[in-house]
Amino acid sequence: MKNEFPKGWDEARVQLTLTSYESQSEDDAVAEDEAGVLPSESVIRVPRDLVAQVRELIVRHHG
């Protein structure tokens, strides 16, 4: 099976990214996650079967 990568990505870039995340400390991972969320946003877990409905709600909210 041949891997297909997004434009600008290749096997070397994937391996570099994996290496980076696999060597990251838990504290650094939490800091990275928190830095990616705006104060007006929240991150939650959603059951997969509800993801489409949640997306629709968000689209309607941003109308």
VMD Tcl script that builds the backbone (N, CA, C; Angstrom):
set m [mol new atoms 189]
animate dup $m
set s [atomselect $m all]
$s set {name element resname resid chain x y z} {
  {N N MET 1 A 0.838 -1.181 0.000}
  {CA C MET 1 A 0.000 0.000 0.000}
  {C C MET 1 A 0.887 1.250 0.000}
  {N N LYS 2 A 0.569 2.183 -0.852}
  {CA C LYS 2 A 1.344 3.416 -0.944}
  {C C LYS 2 A 0.701 4.495 -0.071}
  {N N ASN 3 A 1.522 5.151 0.756}
  {CA C ASN 3 A 1.026 6.256 1.568}
  {C C ASN 3 A 0.871 7.499 0.708}
  {N N GLU 4 A -0.226 8.218 0.906}
  {CA C GLU 4 A -0.428 9.492 0.228}
  {C C GLU 4 A -0.357 10.588 1.286}
  {N N PHE 5 A 0.486 11.573 1.045}
  {CA C PHE 5 A 0.691 12.654 2.001}
  {C C PHE 5 A 0.060 13.939 1.477}
  {N N PRO 6 A -0.341 14.814 2.380}
  {CA C PRO 6 A -0.828 16.124 1.941}
  {C C PRO 6 A 0.283 16.879 1.211}
  {N N LYS 7 A -0.113 17.847 0.418}
  {CA C LYS 7 A 0.853 18.662 -0.313}
  {C C LYS 7 A 1.881 19.247 0.655}
  {N N GLY 8 A 3.156 19.114 0.312}
  {CA C GLY 8 A 4.233 19.640 1.145}
  {C C GLY 8 A 4.750 18.661 2.191}
  {N N TRP 9 A 4.101 17.513 2.320}
  {CA C TRP 9 A 4.512 16.505 3.287}
  {C C TRP 9 A 5.129 15.315 2.558}
  {N N ASP 10 A 6.052 14.635 3.242}
  {CA C ASP 10 A 6.643 13.403 2.736}
  {C C ASP 10 A 6.980 12.525 3.936}
  {N N GLU 11 A 7.514 11.346 3.674}
  {CA C GLU 11 A 7.831 10.405 4.747}
  {C C GLU 11 A 8.768 11.012 5.787}
  {N N ALA 12 A 9.767 11.769 5.333}
  {CA C ALA 12 A 10.738 12.368 6.258}
  {C C ALA 12 A 10.049 13.359 7.199}
  {N N ARG 13 A 9.133 14.158 6.664}
  {CA C ARG 13 A 8.437 15.142 7.506}
  {C C ARG 13 A 7.533 14.438 8.518}
  {N N VAL 14 A 6.885 13.376 8.099}
  {CA C VAL 14 A 6.034 12.611 9.012}
  {C C VAL 14 A 6.870 12.032 10.141}
  {N N GLN 15 A 8.006 11.430 9.810}
  {CA C GLN 15 A 8.876 10.833 10.830}
  {C C GLN 15 A 9.405 11.887 11.794}
  {N N LEU 16 A 9.761 13.052 11.277}
  {CA C LEU 16 A 10.245 14.146 12.124}
  {C C LEU 16 A 9.155 14.592 13.100}
  {N N THR 17 A 7.932 14.697 12.604}
  {CA C THR 17 A 6.809 15.096 13.451}
  {C C THR 17 A 6.537 14.049 14.522}
  {N N LEU 18 A 6.538 12.778 14.128}
  {CA C LEU 18 A 6.333 11.698 15.100}
  {C C LEU 18 A 7.409 11.706 16.183}
  {N N THR 19 A 8.645 11.859 15.770}
  {CA C THR 19 A 9.756 11.887 16.724}
  {C C THR 19 A 9.586 13.035 17.710}
  {N N SER 20 A 9.191 14.175 17.202}
  {CA C SER 20 A 8.997 15.349 18.053}
  {C C SER 20 A 7.923 15.097 19.113}
  {N N TYR 21 A 6.766 14.586 18.682}
  {CA C TYR 21 A 5.675 14.354 19.635}
  {C C TYR 21 A 5.979 13.200 20.588}
  {N N GLU 22 A 6.648 12.169 20.114}
  {CA C GLU 22 A 6.964 11.035 20.976}
  {C C GLU 22 A 7.980 11.385 22.054}
  {N N SER 23 A 8.798 12.404 21.820}
  {CA C SER 23 A 9.804 12.786 22.815}
  {C C SER 23 A 9.338 13.948 23.694}
  {N N GLN 24 A 8.141 14.457 23.438}
  {CA C GLN 24 A 7.610 15.606 24.189}
  {C C GLN 24 A 7.184 15.178 25.592}
  {N N SER 25 A 7.501 15.997 26.580}
  {CA C SER 25 A 7.074 15.698 27.944}
  {C C SER 25 A 5.570 15.955 28.069}
  {N N GLU 26 A 4.967 15.385 29.094}
  {CA C GLU 26 A 3.536 15.589 29.318}
  {C C GLU 26 A 3.226 17.067 29.564}
  {N N ASP 27 A 4.094 17.734 30.339}
  {CA C ASP 27 A 3.885 19.161 30.607}
  {C C ASP 27 A 3.944 19.986 29.322}
  {N N ASP 28 A 4.895 19.661 28.444}
  {CA C ASP 28 A 4.990 20.379 27.171}
  {C C ASP 28 A 3.773 20.107 26.290}
  {N N ALA 29 A 3.276 18.892 26.324}
  {CA C ALA 29 A 2.087 18.556 25.530}
  {C C ALA 29 A 0.871 19.333 26.023}
  {N N VAL 30 A 0.696 19.415 27.329}
  {CA C VAL 30 A -0.421 20.172 27.899}
  {C C VAL 30 A -0.290 21.649 27.546}
  {N N ALA 31 A 0.904 22.201 27.665}
  {CA C ALA 31 A 1.122 23.612 27.325}
  {C C ALA 31 A 0.791 23.879 25.859}
  {N N GLU 32 A 1.182 22.960 24.976}
  {CA C GLU 32 A 0.877 23.125 23.551}
  {C C GLU 32 A -0.627 23.083 23.311}
  {N N ASP 33 A -1.312 22.149 23.965}
  {CA C ASP 33 A -2.765 22.058 23.818}
  {C C ASP 33 A -3.452 23.326 24.305}
  {N N GLU 34 A -3.028 23.816 25.451}
  {CA C GLU 34 A -3.654 25.009 26.024}
  {C C GLU 34 A -3.374 26.258 25.191}
  {N N ALA 35 A -2.218 26.322 24.582}
  {CA C ALA 35 A -1.866 27.492 23.767}
  {C C ALA 35 A -2.719 27.568 22.504}
  {N N GLY 36 A -3.263 26.441 22.063}
  {CA C GLY 36 A -4.049 26.422 20.838}
  {C C GLY 36 A -5.510 26.748 21.022}
  {N N VAL 37 A -5.930 27.050 22.244}
  {CA C VAL 37 A -7.329 27.325 22.534}
  {C C VAL 37 A -7.485 28.785 22.953}
  {N N LEU 38 A -8.384 29.479 22.265}
  {CA C LEU 38 A -8.661 30.873 22.612}
  {C C LEU 38 A -9.471 30.931 23.901}
  {N N PRO 39 A -9.399 32.041 24.638}
  {CA C PRO 39 A -10.169 32.154 25.881}
  {C C PRO 39 A -11.683 31.979 25.676}
  {N N SER 40 A -12.167 32.280 24.482}
  {CA C SER 40 A -13.603 32.148 24.205}
  {C C SER 40 A -13.982 30.747 23.717}
  {N N GLU 41 A -13.009 29.829 23.675}
  {CA C GLU 41 A -13.253 28.477 23.185}
  {C C GLU 41 A -13.072 27.445 24.292}
  {N N SER 42 A -13.532 26.237 23.997}
  {CA C SER 42 A -13.361 25.121 24.909}
  {C C SER 42 A -13.125 23.854 24.102}
  {N N VAL 43 A -12.421 22.915 24.674}
  {CA C VAL 43 A -12.171 21.631 24.037}
  {C C VAL 43 A -12.923 20.577 24.834}
  {N N ILE 44 A -13.720 19.764 24.120}
  {CA C ILE 44 A -14.488 18.705 24.788}
  {C C ILE 44 A -14.393 17.412 23.984}
  {N N ARG 45 A -14.689 16.317 24.651}
  {CA C ARG 45 A -14.787 15.026 23.976}
  {C C ARG 45 A -16.239 14.851 23.542}
  {N N VAL 46 A -16.406 14.379 22.306}
  {CA C VAL 46 A -17.736 14.150 21.759}
  {C C VAL 46 A -17.769 12.741 21.176}
  {N N PRO 47 A -18.792 11.964 21.504}
  {CA C PRO 47 A -18.894 10.644 20.886}
  {C C PRO 47 A -18.929 10.776 19.358}
  {N N ARG 48 A -18.230 9.875 18.670}
  {CA C ARG 48 A -18.117 9.963 17.209}
  {C C ARG 48 A -19.469 10.074 16.516}
  {N N ASP 49 A -20.453 9.363 17.017}
  {CA C ASP 49 A -21.746 9.387 16.336}
  {C C ASP 49 A -22.467 10.727 16.482}
  {N N LEU 50 A -21.965 11.627 17.311}
  {CA C LEU 50 A -22.565 12.955 17.474}
  {C C LEU 50 A -21.755 14.066 16.811}
  {N N VAL 51 A -20.581 13.745 16.273}
  {CA C VAL 51 A -19.694 14.775 15.708}
  {C C VAL 51 A -20.386 15.578 14.612}
  {N N ALA 52 A -21.060 14.924 13.697}
  {CA C ALA 52 A -21.725 15.641 12.603}
  {C C ALA 52 A -22.773 16.613 13.139}
  {N N GLN 53 A -23.536 16.200 14.138}
  {CA C GLN 53 A -24.562 17.071 14.716}
  {C C GLN 53 A -23.932 18.267 15.434}
  {N N VAL 54 A -22.838 18.033 16.127}
  {CA C VAL 54 A -22.144 19.128 16.815}
  {C C VAL 54 A -21.601 20.122 15.796}
  {N N ARG 55 A -21.033 19.631 14.709}
  {CA C ARG 55 A -20.542 20.522 13.656}
  {C C ARG 55 A -21.671 21.377 13.097}
  {N N GLU 56 A -22.832 20.772 12.866}
  {CA C GLU 56 A -23.979 21.525 12.356}
  {C C GLU 56 A -24.387 22.622 13.337}
  {N N LEU 57 A -24.386 22.319 14.621}
  {CA C LEU 57 A -24.715 23.328 15.627}
  {C C LEU 57 A -23.730 24.493 15.604}
  {N N ILE 58 A -22.462 24.179 15.453}
  {CA C ILE 58 A -21.433 25.227 15.406}
  {C C ILE 58 A -21.625 26.100 14.171}
  {N N VAL 59 A -21.894 25.476 13.038}
  {CA C VAL 59 A -22.131 26.249 11.805}
  {C C VAL 59 A -23.322 27.170 11.989}
  {N N ARG 60 A -24.413 26.656 12.551}
  {CA C ARG 60 A -25.598 27.498 12.787}
  {C C ARG 60 A -25.290 28.634 13.755}
  {N N HIS 61 A -24.497 28.344 14.776}
  {CA C HIS 61 A -24.139 29.358 15.765}
  {C C HIS 61 A -23.358 30.509 15.130}
  {N N HIS 62 A -22.443 30.160 14.231}
  {CA C HIS 62 A -21.620 31.179 13.575}
  {C C HIS 62 A -22.338 31.811 12.390}
  {N N GLY 63 A -23.456 31.180 11.969}
  {CA C GLY 63 A -24.332 31.628 10.887}
  {C C GLY 63 A -23.736 32.578 9.969}
}
mol reanalyze $m
mol bondsrecalc $m
mol representation Tube
mol addrep $m
